[in-house]
Structure formats: C-alpha cells, structure tokens
Amino acid sequence: MSYAIVGFGPVGQALTRAFARKNIEVTVASRRPPEALAPQARAIGPTVVARSLRDAVEADTIILAVPFGEHREVAKALPSWDGKTIIDATNAYGVLPEDLDGLPSSAFVAKAFTGAKLVKAFNHLIAAKLAADPVLEGGHRVVFLSSDDEDATAPVAALAKQLGFAPVKLGKLNEGGALVHARGRIWGQLIFQDLFRKEQ
C-alpha cells in the first residue's frame, strides 16, 4: 500500500510527522514544486519524499490536506480516481451549507474524485495534536472515521492504528460522520447541541 499527502501546510506536515515517526514511506506534494518541499521533507524523516502532484496521486491512498476550496484543483490531477482511496482531512470552515448542495462537506468533496472511495478522517484534530505522539498516559488519541463505503473504512482504520491512533468508526457521512464536519463557521459544536436538544 502506497501513501501520499497532498497539502504541506500545518495539517499536511503534522500528518507527515506521524508517518515519519513510524517509519512509513509517504509522498508529499503541494502547489509548490517538489524541490521547494524537499529540504523540509528530508528534515522530517528519511521515509518522506517530495514529489509533484501528478506523481503523488499515483499512490493507492491519498490524504487530502489542502484548504477545502482547493480540492477541485487536486481532483483535476487524474481523469479517473478508480481504485484510489481519498482520506479527506479538510474542513469546510466558512462555507455555507447551501453552497455544498445540502451535502456533508466530504460527500461534496467525493463528487470531484470520480471513482474514488472516500473516508473522512484526521480532520477533527488541530495540527499540533496530529503532530504529537498519539500514545499518551497509557492510551491512544482518537481518530474519527466516516464513509459511505464500508470497504474503504477498514484499511484507513488499520492505517490510523499503525500511526498510533485509536480509530472510532462513526458510520456514514450524513449520519455519525456529521458530528465531525464543519458547518458554516462552527465545527461539531452546533451539531452536538442539536443532538442534545433532541434528547431533551
């Protein structure tokens, strides 16, 4: 299984550090040319290789760590994403629900990646938490997973475990997965409040 992280900002770099900590080979790419990323990639670890976006998307599993609005540009890198798994670590902060066609943000993202299996994961932790060792005080930091494709969730859960996290499956994107999607300018909080009110 080959992995690539597209986006080398704070979240992309944090995830890269998680891979490097476990000596797992990973390709990194961004809008910048690979030679601009290479020194920082090498500094993170010997298993991290900077490549072009076109080369990076040859990986089996691609982690999307770009700002939400850039996902369509990434999707243009391949005419078809058949056989690929996209791990969506983006958050649609500031995007109105009506601009997402009424869909959860990851379901909206999935439309751009024709043929891919998409799993929402790693989006609910800030970069500093993602970069830190997830094994602490005898436990493991939790990563929430949601997907409309059950077959895609298992290997992503296995990857999360390999990275030292404790994966928790939330079900489909519009069900339990809605708990970890940004809504407008709010992440989670409003949704949790809505659920709490319904139980009263």
Disulfide bonds with the S-S distance in Angstrom:
none
